[in-house]
């Protein structure tokens, strides 16, 4: 009799903490999200010098209150599930644990900083469950599977990009170096410049090595353009323009690979927001009676 009451109590606790279909579960998740937002805000404000000086003690107290609440919540989650280790090593389980560890490591003098507690912002992903957008979790899994299926094409694409930037960098090194040396040779018959003029001339060529030139090619091809290395010769500027156009053309290539895989594997199905109490898997069909991963009854 006692075991039955205990099992019923654990099921009710599970419904409140892990399920968002009930009113109690929705209120619990909403309260949890508010606490996470307030906690992350407090951590961010602690890094502002003026706020820290005036409200440092209050923010510290608030952070410890949130840490204690999240610790109690983590323990309750371990109690509610039938297989605590499966939850502890799941994505949300690891995030829940990591979100409370920084405060305790600082308290025990093990080093670190409580600023890393901002990782608990990942817990805001639970808003999908509250808003009945659990199908977005399934979509993320589909995206990950599509990227994995297209890994061969992506590797080939990255290899082509690597070869391109290597060739472009080497070409620019030769062009800019040759242009600089020719200018130096043409001025050899003229009066020798001063040491300051020689220093300015040597600094005209920023492509001082092939690795430096490859770095420029990567920055240029990705259309970032820091501007710290700039070609000076007309030939170098032509190569730079071509590389920029090639970069724009290659941006859409990986997207096409992944999109094709998603279209091939896309199947329209009704997804519920039910969580498996054994393996914590989500994204089951609405009429599913067993977990899609572990096969246990839902």
PASEBA-1860 file (N, C-alpha, C; in nm, 3 decimals):
! residues 298
1> XXXXXXXX> 0.083/-0.120/0.000/0.000/0.000/0.000/0.086/0.125/0.000 ~ 0.190/0.117/0.085/0.280/0.232/0.093/0.353/0.254/-0.039 ~ 0.393/0.144/-0.106/0.464/0.155/-0.234/0.374/0.214/-0.341 ~ 0.244/0.180/-0.337/0.150/0.234/-0.435/0.133/0.385/-0.417 ~ 0.124/0.429/-0.291/0.112/0.572/-0.266/0.238/0.645/-0.311 ~ 0.350/0.581/-0.287/0.476/0.643/-0.329/0.483/0.653/-0.481 ~ 0.440/0.548/-0.551/0.441/0.549/-0.697/0.345/0.654/-0.751 ~ 0.227/0.666/-0.689/0.131/0.767/-0.733/0.185/0.907/-0.709
9> XXXXXXXX> 0.254/0.928/-0.597/0.312/1.059/-0.568/0.420/1.093/-0.670 ~ 0.501/0.992/-0.707/0.607/1.016/-0.805/0.548/1.048/-0.942 ~ 0.439/0.981/-0.978/0.374/1.009/-1.106/0.318/1.150/-1.111 ~ 0.257/1.193/-1.000/0.206/1.330/-0.996/0.319/1.431/-1.006 ~ 0.429/1.403/-0.938/0.546/1.491/-0.945/0.602/1.496/-1.086 ~ 0.603/1.380/-1.151/0.652/1.372/-1.289/0.564/1.454/-1.383 ~ 0.433/1.443/-1.367/0.340/1.517/-1.452/0.359/1.668/-1.437 ~ 0.385/1.711/-1.314/0.402/1.855/-1.290/0.534/1.905/-1.348
17> XXXXXXXX> 0.641/1.829/-1.330/0.774/1.877/-1.368/0.802/1.857/-1.516 ~ 0.763/1.743/-1.572/0.805/1.708/-1.707/0.697/1.726/-1.813 ~ 0.571/1.729/-1.774/0.466/1.741/-1.872/0.408/1.882/-1.871 ~ 0.372/1.931/-1.989/0.316/2.066/-2.001/0.169/2.063/-2.043 ~ 0.109/1.946/-2.044/-0.031/1.935/-2.085/-0.127/1.976/-1.972 ~ -0.082/1.954/-1.847/-0.167/1.987/-1.733/-0.149/2.133/-1.693 ~ -0.248/2.185/-1.619/-0.240/2.322/-1.571/-0.124/2.340/-1.474 ~ -0.107/2.242/-1.384/0.003/2.249/-1.288/0.138/2.246/-1.359
25> XXXXXXXX> 0.150/2.163/-1.462/0.274/2.157/-1.537/0.305/2.286/-1.608 ~ 0.204/2.349/-1.666/0.225/2.476/-1.734/0.267/2.585/-1.636 ~ 0.203/2.590/-1.520/0.239/2.690/-1.419/0.381/2.668/-1.368 ~ 0.417/2.541/-1.350/0.553/2.511/-1.304/0.656/2.557/-1.407 ~ 0.632/2.528/-1.535/0.727/2.566/-1.639/0.735/2.717/-1.654 ~ 0.622/2.785/-1.645/0.623/2.931/-1.655/0.701/2.992/-1.539 ~ 0.677/2.942/-1.418/0.753/2.990/-1.303/0.901/2.962/-1.317 ~ 0.935/2.845/-1.371/1.075/2.810/-1.392/1.141/2.905/-1.491
33> XXXXXXXX> 1.073/2.935/-1.601/1.129/3.024/-1.701/1.149/3.165/-1.646 ~ 1.056/3.211/-1.564/1.071/3.344/-1.503/1.193/3.345/-1.411 ~ 1.209/3.239/-1.332/1.324/3.231/-1.243/1.455/3.228/-1.321 ~ 1.457/3.157/-1.433/1.578/3.151/-1.515/1.611/3.288/-1.572 ~ 1.510/3.359/-1.622/1.533/3.493/-1.677/1.586/3.588/-1.570 ~ 1.527/3.584/-1.451/1.572/3.671/-1.343/1.715/3.636/-1.300 ~ 1.744/3.506/-1.296/1.878/3.463/-1.256/1.984/3.508/-1.356 ~ 1.956/3.487/-1.485/2.052/3.530/-1.587/2.069/3.681/-1.585
41> XXXXXXXX> 1.961/3.755/-1.562/1.969/3.901/-1.553/2.057/3.943/-1.436 ~ 2.042/3.875/-1.321/2.123/3.907/-1.204/2.271/3.881/-1.229 ~ 2.299/3.770/-1.297/2.439/3.737/-1.327/2.500/3.841/-1.419 ~ 2.424/3.884/-1.520/2.474/3.985/-1.613/2.496/4.119/-1.543 ~ 2.405/4.157/-1.454/2.418/4.285/-1.384/2.537/4.285/-1.289 ~ 2.575/4.167/-1.239/2.689/4.160/-1.148/2.819/4.200/-1.216 ~ 2.823/4.191/-1.347/2.946/4.226/-1.420/2.954/4.374/-1.452 ~ 2.849/4.452/-1.423/2.850/4.597/-1.444/2.905/4.662/-1.318
49> XXXXXXXX> 3.015/4.738/-1.333/3.086/4.792/-1.217/2.996/4.877/-1.128 ~ 2.920/4.969/-1.188/2.835/5.057/-1.110/2.726/4.982/-1.034 ~ 2.662/4.887/-1.102/2.557/4.809/-1.038/2.615/4.719/-0.931 ~ 2.730/4.659/-0.957/2.795/4.572/-0.860/2.832/4.649/-0.733 ~ 2.878/4.771/-0.750/2.918/4.852/-0.635/2.800/4.888/-0.547 ~ 2.685/4.916/-0.607/2.569/4.962/-0.532/2.479/4.848/-0.486 ~ 2.463/4.745/-0.569/2.369/4.638/-0.538/2.437/4.501/-0.533 ~ 2.568/4.498/-0.514/2.642/4.371/-0.519/2.592/4.268/-0.419
57> XXXXXXXX> 2.569/4.310/-0.295/2.525/4.215/-0.192/2.386/4.161/-0.222 ~ 2.297/4.245/-0.272/2.161/4.200/-0.304/2.163/4.102/-0.422 ~ 2.243/4.134/-0.523/2.253/4.043/-0.637/2.313/3.909/-0.596 ~ 2.410/3.913/-0.505/2.472/3.790/-0.457/2.370/3.705/-0.382 ~ 2.289/3.770/-0.299/2.185/3.698/-0.226/2.082/3.638/-0.321 ~ 2.041/3.718/-0.419/1.943/3.669/-0.516/1.998/3.550/-0.594 ~ 2.125/3.555/-0.631/2.184/3.445/-0.707/2.188/3.318/-0.625 ~ 2.216/3.328/-0.496/2.217/3.209/-0.412/2.077/3.153/-0.392
65> XXXXXXXX> 1.979/3.241/-0.385/1.841/3.194/-0.375/1.802/3.115/-0.499 ~ 1.836/3.168/-0.617/1.806/3.098/-0.741/1.882/2.967/-0.749 ~ 2.007/2.966/-0.705/2.088/2.844/-0.709/2.026/2.736/-0.621 ~ 1.978/2.774/-0.503/1.913/2.677/-0.413/1.784/2.624/-0.475 ~ 1.706/2.714/-0.536/1.581/2.670/-0.600/1.609/2.574/-0.714 ~ 1.709/2.604/-0.796/1.741/2.517/-0.909/1.799/2.385/-0.861 ~ 1.871/2.387/-0.748/1.924/2.264/-0.692/1.811/2.173/-0.645 ~ 1.712/2.231/-0.577/1.597/2.153/-0.532/1.521/2.097/-0.652
73> XXXXXXXX> 1.507/2.180/-0.755/1.437/2.135/-0.876/1.511/2.019/-0.941 ~ 1.644/2.025/-0.945/1.723/1.918/-1.006/1.705/1.788/-0.928 ~ 1.704/1.796/-0.797/1.685/1.676/-0.715/1.546/1.618/-0.737 ~ 1.445/1.704/-0.744/1.309/1.656/-0.768/1.297/1.589/-0.905 ~ 1.368/1.641/-1.003/1.364/1.577/-1.136/1.425/1.437/-1.129 ~ 1.533/1.421/-1.053/1.594/1.289/-1.039/1.500/1.193/-0.968 ~ 1.424/1.245/-0.871/1.330/1.160/-0.798/1.210/1.121/-0.886 ~ 1.165/1.214/-0.968/1.042/1.192/-1.045/1.059/1.088/-1.155
81> XXXXXXXX> 1.176/1.084/-1.220/1.195/0.993/-1.332/1.221/0.852/-1.282 ~ 1.191/0.754/-1.363/1.209/0.615/-1.324/1.354/0.571/-1.338 ~ 1.426/0.636/-1.428/1.567/0.605/-1.445/1.647/0.735/-1.433 ~ 1.691/0.769/-1.312/1.758/0.898/-1.290/1.883/0.917/-1.374 ~ 1.959/0.811/-1.398/2.083/0.826/-1.475/2.055/0.869/-1.619 ~ 1.946/0.819/-1.676/1.910/0.859/-1.812/1.882/1.008/-1.819 ~ 1.814/1.059/-1.717/1.790/1.204/-1.714/1.919/1.281/-1.688 ~ 2.002/1.231/-1.596/2.125/1.302/-1.559/2.218/1.318/-1.678
89> XXXXXXXX> 2.220/1.220/-1.768/2.309/1.226/-1.883/2.238/1.271/-2.011 ~ 2.113/1.315/-2.000/2.043/1.371/-2.115/2.087/1.516/-2.136 ~ 2.045/1.575/-2.248/2.084/1.714/-2.278/2.039/1.808/-2.168 ~ 1.909/1.804/-2.133/1.858/1.893/-2.031/1.916/1.860/-1.893 ~ 1.941/1.732/-1.868/1.998/1.695/-1.739/2.136/1.754/-1.718 ~ 2.218/1.748/-1.823/2.352/1.806/-1.813/2.346/1.957/-1.798 ~ 2.257/2.020/-1.875/2.241/2.166/-1.864/2.194/2.205/-1.724 ~ 2.098/2.130/-1.670/2.048/2.159/-1.535/2.159/2.148/-1.432
97> XXXXXXXX> 2.245/2.048/-1.446/2.354/2.031/-1.350/2.460/2.138/-1.365 ~ 2.499/2.165/-1.491/2.604/2.265/-1.514/2.559/2.404/-1.470 ~ 2.429/2.430/-1.475/2.379/2.563/-1.439/2.393/2.593/-1.291 ~ 2.403/2.489/-1.207/2.416/2.513/-1.063/2.556/2.487/-1.010 ~ 2.642/2.423/-1.089/2.777/2.391/-1.042/2.866/2.513/-1.018 ~ 2.864/2.617/-1.105/2.958/2.729/-1.084/2.949/2.792/-0.946 ~ 2.829/2.809/-0.894/2.813/2.871/-0.762/2.878/2.785/-0.654 ~ 2.862/2.654/-0.663/2.918/2.566/-0.561/3.070/2.555/-0.573
105> XXXXXXXX> 3.123/2.559/-0.695/3.268/2.555/-0.710/3.334/2.680/-0.650 ~ 3.267/2.795/-0.666/3.319/2.917/-0.604/3.309/2.908/-0.453 ~ 3.199/2.852/-0.402/3.179/2.841/-0.257/3.283/2.748/-0.195 ~ 3.317/2.640/-0.263/3.412/2.542/-0.211/3.557/2.581/-0.238 ~ 3.577/2.694/-0.307/3.713/2.739/-0.335/3.783/2.657/-0.440 ~ 3.708/2.598/-0.532/3.767/2.515/-0.637/3.799/2.595/-0.762 ~ 3.784/2.727/-0.754/3.811/2.810/-0.871/3.688/2.830/-0.955 ~ 3.707/2.896/-1.068/3.595/2.923/-1.157/3.526/3.053/-1.120
113> XXXXXXXX> 3.421/3.082/-1.190/3.345/3.204/-1.168/3.198/3.176/-1.186 ~ 3.116/3.245/-1.109/2.973/3.224/-1.119/2.916/3.279/-1.248 ~ 2.993/3.357/-1.322/2.944/3.410/-1.449/2.910/3.298/-1.546 ~ 2.976/3.182/-1.530/2.946/3.070/-1.619/2.808/3.013/-1.594 ~ 2.742/3.058/-1.488/2.606/3.011/-1.462/2.508/3.059/-1.567 ~ 2.551/3.149/-1.655/2.461/3.196/-1.761/2.425/3.083/-1.857 ~ 2.495/2.969/-1.846/2.458/2.855/-1.931/2.316/2.810/-1.900 ~ 2.263/2.850/-1.784/2.125/2.811/-1.754/2.027/2.878/-1.848
121> XXXXXXXX> 2.074/2.975/-1.928/1.986/3.034/-2.028/1.945/2.929/-2.131 ~ 2.026/2.821/-2.146/1.987/2.712/-2.236/1.856/2.648/-2.189 ~ 1.828/2.661/-2.062/1.707/2.600/-2.008/1.582/2.670/-2.060 ~ 1.601/2.789/-2.116/1.487/2.859/-2.173/1.429/2.785/-2.293 ~ 1.502/2.686/-2.342/1.450/2.605/-2.452/1.322/2.533/-2.411 ~ 1.299/2.522/-2.282/1.177/2.456/-2.237/1.053/2.537/-2.271 ~ 1.073/2.660/-2.315/0.957/2.740/-2.356/0.884/2.673/-2.471 ~ 0.954/2.589/-2.549/0.889/2.516/-2.658/0.777/2.428/-2.604
129> XXXXXXXX> 0.801/2.368/-2.487/0.701/2.279/-2.430/0.579/2.357/-2.384 ~ 0.603/2.472/-2.324/0.493/2.552/-2.272/0.405/2.603/-2.386 ~ 0.469/2.647/-2.494/0.395/2.702/-2.607/0.349/2.594/-2.704 ~ 0.364/2.467/-2.661/0.325/2.353/-2.746/0.397/2.358/-2.881 ~ 0.526/2.394/-2.873/0.607/2.398/-2.994/0.712/2.287/-2.990 ~ 0.675/2.176/-2.930/0.771/2.067/-2.917/0.815/2.013/-3.052 ~ 0.733/2.039/-3.155/0.773/1.992/-3.289/0.901/2.061/-3.334 ~ 0.934/2.178/-3.273/1.060/2.243/-3.308/1.179/2.160/-3.263
137> XXXXXXXX> 1.161/2.087/-3.151/1.267/1.997/-3.108/1.288/1.887/-3.211 ~ 1.178/1.836/-3.264/1.188/1.735/-3.369/1.253/1.794/-3.494 ~ 1.220/1.920/-3.524/1.281/1.984/-3.640/1.432/1.997/-3.623 ~ 1.476/2.028/-3.501/1.620/2.039/-3.477/1.689/1.904/-3.496 ~ 1.620/1.797/-3.454/1.676/1.664/-3.477/1.685/1.633/-3.626 ~ 1.582/1.671/-3.702/1.585/1.650/-3.846/1.700/1.727/-3.910 ~ 1.723/1.851/-3.861/1.832/1.931/-3.915/1.967/1.867/-3.887 ~ 1.983/1.818/-3.764/2.108/1.750/-3.730/2.130/1.625/-3.814
145> XXXXXXXX> 2.022/1.548/-3.836/2.034/1.428/-3.919/2.067/1.464/-4.063 ~ 2.010/1.573/-4.114/2.037/1.615/-4.252/2.183/1.657/-4.268 ~ 2.235/1.731/-4.168/2.376/1.771/-4.174/2.466/1.649/-4.173 ~ 2.431/1.550/-4.090/2.513/1.430/-4.081/2.509/1.352/-4.213 ~ 2.392/1.344/-4.275/2.382/1.272/-4.402/2.460/1.342/-4.513 ~ 2.467/1.475/-4.505/2.538/1.552/-4.608/2.684/1.575/-4.573 ~ 2.735/1.504/-4.473/2.872/1.529/-4.426/2.976/1.507/-4.534 ~ 2.953/1.407/-4.620/3.050/1.381/-4.727/3.061/1.498/-4.823
153> XXXXXXXX> 2.947/1.552/-4.863/2.947/1.666/-4.954/3.007/1.789/-4.886 ~ 2.978/1.805/-4.757/3.032/1.921/-4.685/3.182/1.912/-4.673 ~ 3.234/1.791/-4.649/3.380/1.773/-4.641/3.446/1.807/-4.774 ~ 3.386/1.761/-4.884/3.440/1.793/-5.016/3.436/1.944/-5.040 ~ 3.326/2.008/-5.000/3.313/2.153/-5.017/3.420/2.226/-4.938 ~ 3.441/2.186/-4.812/3.544/2.252/-4.730/3.683/2.228/-4.787 ~ 3.704/2.111/-4.846/3.834/2.084/-4.909/3.858/2.177/-5.027 ~ 3.754/2.199/-5.108/3.766/2.292/-5.221/3.794/2.433/-5.171
161> XXXXXXXX> 3.726/2.474/-5.065/3.750/2.607/-5.009/3.893/2.619/-4.958 ~ 3.942/2.515/-4.890/4.079/2.518/-4.838/4.181/2.528/-4.950 ~ 4.159/2.452/-5.056/4.251/2.458/-5.171/4.246/2.595/-5.236 ~ 4.125/2.651/-5.247/4.109/2.782/-5.311/4.183/2.891/-5.235 ~ 4.165/2.895/-5.103/4.231/3.000/-5.025/4.382/2.980/-5.022 ~ 4.427/2.856/-5.028/4.572/2.831/-5.032/4.631/2.882/-5.163 ~ 4.565/2.852/-5.274/4.615/2.899/-5.404/4.607/3.051/-5.412 ~ 4.495/3.108/-5.369/4.479/3.253/-5.374/4.581/3.323/-5.286
169> XXXXXXXX> 4.605/3.268/-5.166/4.704/3.328/-5.077/4.844/3.323/-5.134 ~ 4.880/3.209/-5.191/5.012/3.196/-5.253/5.027/3.290/-5.372 ~ 4.922/3.300/-5.453/4.925/3.390/-5.569/4.941/3.535/-5.525 ~ 4.870/3.575/-5.423/4.881/3.712/-5.374/5.017/3.739/-5.315 ~ 5.075/3.641/-5.250/5.210/3.658/-5.195/5.311/3.683/-5.307 ~ 5.297/3.608/-5.417/5.388/3.626/-5.529/5.362/3.760/-5.599 ~ 5.234/3.794/-5.618/5.201/3.919/-5.688/5.246/4.040/-5.609 ~ 5.210/4.047/-5.484/5.244/4.162/-5.402/5.395/4.169/-5.376
177> XXXXXXXX> 5.457/4.051/-5.356/5.602/4.050/-5.336/5.677/4.093/-5.460 ~ 5.631/4.042/-5.577/5.695/4.080/-5.703/5.676/4.228/-5.731 ~ 5.556/4.280/-5.704/5.530/4.421/-5.726/5.615/4.509/-5.639 ~ 5.634/4.466/-5.516/5.716/4.545/-5.425/5.862/4.542/-5.464 ~ 5.910/4.421/-5.505/6.051/4.410/-5.543/6.080/4.487/-5.670 ~ 5.985/4.487/-5.767/6.007/4.560/-5.891/6.014/4.710/-5.865 ~ 5.931/4.756/-5.773/5.937/4.897/-5.739/6.069/4.932/-5.674 ~ 6.122/4.838/-5.593/6.249/4.863/-5.528/6.362/4.865/-5.630
185> XXXXXXXX> 6.358/4.770/-5.730/6.463/4.764/-5.832/6.459/4.887/-5.923 ~ 6.339/4.936/-5.957/6.328/5.051/-6.045/6.384/5.177/-5.981 ~ 6.385/5.177/-5.851/6.436/5.296/-5.783/6.580/5.279/-5.739 ~ 6.648/5.169/-5.785/6.786/5.145/-5.743/6.883/5.246/-5.803 ~ 6.853/5.299/-5.924/6.941/5.395/-5.988/6.922/5.537/-5.936 ~ 6.817/5.555/-5.858/6.791/5.687/-5.803/6.869/5.705/-5.674 ~ 6.876/5.825/-5.623/6.945/5.848/-5.496/6.887/5.761/-5.386 ~ 6.977/5.710/-5.300/6.934/5.620/-5.194/6.845/5.694/-5.095
193> XXXXXXXX> 6.726/5.636/-5.061/6.636/5.702/-4.966/6.690/5.691/-4.824 ~ 6.631/5.767/-4.737/6.671/5.764/-4.596/6.618/5.637/-4.531 ~ 6.661/5.613/-4.406/6.617/5.493/-4.333/6.467/5.495/-4.308 ~ 6.411/5.614/-4.282/6.266/5.623/-4.259/6.189/5.589/-4.385 ~ 6.239/5.634/-4.502/6.173/5.603/-4.629/6.182/5.455/-4.660 ~ 6.298/5.393/-4.626/6.312/5.250/-4.649/6.213/5.171/-4.563 ~ 6.191/5.217/-4.438/6.098/5.149/-4.351/5.956/5.159/-4.405 ~ 5.919/5.277/-4.458/5.786/5.294/-4.515/5.767/5.205/-4.637
201> XXXXXXXX> 5.871/5.192/-4.719/5.863/5.109/-4.839/5.846/4.962/-4.803 ~ 5.922/4.917/-4.698/5.912/4.776/-4.658/5.775/4.744/-4.600 ~ 5.710/4.845/-4.542/5.580/4.820/-4.483/5.466/4.826/-4.585 ~ 5.497/4.865/-4.710/5.393/4.873/-4.811/5.338/4.735/-4.843 ~ 5.423/4.632/-4.841/5.381/4.496/-4.869/5.339/4.429/-4.739 ~ 5.211/4.406/-4.724/5.160/4.342/-4.603/5.154/4.190/-4.618 ~ 5.173/4.140/-4.737/5.173/3.996/-4.762/5.315/3.945/-4.740 ~ 5.356/3.939/-4.614/5.494/3.908/-4.580/5.525/3.759/-4.583
209> XXXXXXXX> 5.422/3.673/-4.585/5.443/3.529/-4.588/5.320/3.463/-4.648 ~ 5.337/3.336/-4.685/5.223/3.263/-4.740/5.114/3.241/-4.635 ~ 5.147/3.202/-4.510/5.040/3.192/-4.409/4.965/3.323/-4.389 ~ 5.038/3.435/-4.389/4.973/3.565/-4.375/4.880/3.590/-4.494 ~ 4.923/3.551/-4.611/4.842/3.570/-4.731/4.720/3.478/-4.731 ~ 4.736/3.356/-4.679/4.622/3.264/-4.669/4.519/3.319/-4.570 ~ 4.567/3.377/-4.462/4.475/3.441/-4.367/4.395/3.550/-4.437 ~ 4.462/3.632/-4.518/4.391/3.735/-4.594/4.288/3.672/-4.687
217> XXXXXXXX> 4.324/3.561/-4.752/4.233/3.496/-4.845/4.108/3.444/-4.773 ~ 4.126/3.388/-4.653/4.011/3.338/-4.577/3.919/3.453/-4.539 ~ 3.977/3.562/-4.490/3.896/3.678/-4.450/3.824/3.738/-4.571 ~ 3.892/3.742/-4.684/3.832/3.800/-4.804/3.725/3.709/-4.862 ~ 3.751/3.579/-4.865/3.657/3.486/-4.926/3.528/3.476/-4.845 ~ 3.537/3.490/-4.715/3.418/3.486/-4.630/3.349/3.621/-4.623 ~ 3.396/3.717/-4.701/3.339/3.852/-4.711/3.336/3.925/-4.577 ~ 3.430/3.890/-4.488/3.439/3.961/-4.360/3.511/4.093/-4.381
225> XXXXXXXX> 3.631/4.086/-4.439/3.705/4.207/-4.475/3.744/4.294/-4.358 ~ 3.838/4.248/-4.275/3.885/4.329/-4.163/3.957/4.456/-4.208 ~ 4.025/4.448/-4.322/4.097/4.564/-4.372/4.237/4.579/-4.315 ~ 4.284/4.479/-4.238/4.419/4.489/-4.183/4.525/4.454/-4.286 ~ 4.488/4.379/-4.391/4.579/4.348/-4.501/4.509/4.386/-4.629 ~ 4.572/4.473/-4.707/4.510/4.525/-4.828/4.609/4.516/-4.944 ~ 4.569/4.460/-5.059/4.658/4.456/-5.175/4.684/4.596/-5.230 ~ 4.805/4.617/-5.278/4.844/4.749/-5.330/4.857/4.752/-5.482
233> XXXXXXXX> 4.888/4.638/-5.543/4.910/4.634/-5.687/4.778/4.613/-5.761 ~ 4.769/4.657/-5.886/4.647/4.634/-5.965/4.614/4.487/-5.982 ~ 4.718/4.404/-6.003/4.694/4.261/-6.018/4.638/4.201/-5.889 ~ 4.689/4.246/-5.776/4.640/4.197/-5.648/4.495/4.235/-5.624 ~ 4.458/4.355/-5.665/4.320/4.399/-5.648/4.225/4.318/-5.736 ~ 4.271/4.280/-5.854/4.188/4.197/-5.941/4.164/4.059/-5.878 ~ 4.272/3.999/-5.825/4.258/3.871/-5.758/4.164/3.883/-5.638 ~ 4.177/3.993/-5.565/4.091/4.015/-5.449/3.944/4.022/-5.490
241> XXXXXXXX> 3.914/4.095/-5.597/3.776/4.106/-5.644/3.721/3.971/-5.687 ~ 3.803/3.892/-5.758/3.758/3.760/-5.801/3.729/3.671/-5.680 ~ 3.817/3.677/-5.579/3.800/3.595/-5.460/3.672/3.632/-5.384 ~ 3.639/3.759/-5.380/3.516/3.803/-5.314/3.394/3.747/-5.386 ~ 3.396/3.754/-5.519/3.284/3.700/-5.597/3.271/3.550/-5.579 ~ 3.384/3.481/-5.574/3.381/3.336/-5.551/3.323/3.306/-5.413 ~ 3.361/3.389/-5.314/3.309/3.369/-5.180/3.158/3.384/-5.174 ~ 3.105/3.485/-5.241/2.960/3.503/-5.245/2.893/3.385/-5.313
249> XXXXXXXX> 2.955/3.331/-5.415/2.896/3.219/-5.488/2.893/3.091/-5.405 ~ 2.993/3.075/-5.316/3.004/2.951/-5.240/2.921/2.952/-5.112 ~ 2.870/3.068/-5.073/2.796/3.076/-4.947/2.674/2.983/-4.947 ~ 2.606/2.974/-5.059/2.480/2.899/-5.065/2.501/2.749/-5.086 ~ 2.623/2.707/-5.111/2.645/2.565/-5.144/2.612/2.474/-5.027 ~ 2.667/2.494/-4.905/2.632/2.403/-4.795/2.483/2.404/-4.762 ~ 2.420/2.520/-4.775/2.277/2.528/-4.750/2.199/2.439/-4.844 ~ 2.242/2.435/-4.969/2.175/2.349/-5.067/2.188/2.202/-5.032
257> XXXXXXXX> 2.306/2.160/-4.982/2.324/2.021/-4.942/2.227/1.982/-4.832 ~ 2.224/2.065/-4.728/2.139/2.034/-4.612/1.991/2.041/-4.648 ~ 1.954/2.140/-4.728/1.813/2.154/-4.767/1.766/2.032/-4.846 ~ 1.852/1.982/-4.934/1.815/1.865/-5.014/1.791/1.744/-4.925 ~ 1.876/1.727/-4.823/1.859/1.613/-4.733/1.732/1.627/-4.650 ~ 1.700/1.751/-4.609/1.579/1.772/-4.530/1.455/1.742/-4.612 ~ 1.456/1.786/-4.737/1.340/1.762/-4.824/1.321/1.613/-4.848 ~ 1.433/1.541/-4.864/1.423/1.398/-4.889/1.367/1.321/-4.769
265> XXXXXXXX> 1.398/1.367/-4.649/1.357/1.292/-4.530/1.236/1.352/-4.459 ~ 1.177/1.456/-4.518/1.067/1.525/-4.451/0.939/1.443/-4.461 ~ 0.878/1.417/-4.348/0.750/1.347/-4.341/0.660/1.423/-4.246 ~ 0.547/1.465/-4.294/0.455/1.543/-4.211/0.381/1.450/-4.115 ~ 0.403/1.471/-3.987/0.339/1.389/-3.885/0.294/1.478/-3.771 ~ 0.193/1.429/-3.694/0.147/1.501/-3.576/0.234/1.464/-3.458 ~ 0.298/1.564/-3.396/0.389/1.542/-3.286/0.325/1.591/-3.157 ~ 0.334/1.509/-3.052/0.285/1.549/-2.921/0.401/1.601/-2.838
273> XXXXXXXX> 0.371/1.661/-2.724/0.476/1.711/-2.636/0.494/1.621/-2.514 ~ 0.471/1.491/-2.534/0.487/1.394/-2.427/0.632/1.351/-2.416 ~ 0.680/1.333/-2.292/0.817/1.294/-2.265/0.820/1.152/-2.213 ~ 0.913/1.072/-2.263/0.927/0.934/-2.215/0.983/0.935/-2.073 ~ 0.919/0.868/-1.977/0.969/0.869/-1.839/1.092/0.782/-1.820 ~ 1.133/0.708/-1.922/1.249/0.620/-1.910/1.376/0.682/-1.969 ~ 1.369/0.728/-2.094/1.488/0.781/-2.162/1.479/0.931/-2.187 ~ 1.370/0.996/-2.147/1.350/1.140/-2.160/1.339/1.186/-2.304
281> XXXXXXXX> 1.309/1.095/-2.397/1.295/1.133/-2.538/1.164/1.209/-2.559 ~ 1.166/1.303/-2.654/1.048/1.381/-2.688/1.018/1.366/-2.837 ~ 0.911/1.432/-2.883/0.877/1.430/-3.024/0.809/1.303/-3.070 ~ 0.721/1.246/-2.986/0.648/1.125/-3.023/0.524/1.160/-3.105 ~ 0.477/1.063/-3.181/0.351/1.080/-3.252/0.237/1.088/-3.151 ~ 0.131/1.155/-3.191/0.020/1.176/-3.098/-0.048/1.045/-3.059 ~ -0.048/0.947/-3.147/-0.112/0.820/-3.116/-0.012/0.713/-3.073 ~ 0.112/0.756/-3.043/0.215/0.659/-3.004/0.188/0.605/-2.864
289> XXXXXXXX> 0.205/0.475/-2.847/0.188/0.412/-2.717/0.322/0.370/-2.657 ~ 0.427/0.370/-2.740/0.559/0.332/-2.693/0.661/0.438/-2.738 ~ 0.770/0.447/-2.663/0.873/0.545/-2.694/0.941/0.511/-2.826 ~ 0.968/0.613/-2.906/1.030/0.593/-3.036/1.177/0.558/-3.026 ~ 1.237/0.575/-2.907/1.380/0.545/-2.890/1.405/0.418/-2.811 ~ 1.347/0.413/-2.691/1.376/0.298/-2.604/1.269/0.190/-2.612 ~ 1.151/0.220/-2.669/1.045/0.122/-2.683/0.962/0.097/-2.558 ~ 0.987/0.172/-2.451/0.910/0.157/-2.329/0.772/0.220/-2.346
297> XX> 0.674/0.174/-2.268/0.539/0.232/-2.279/0.536/0.376/-2.231 ~ 0.459/0.457/-2.300/0.445/0.597/-2.262/0.337/0.614/-2.157
END
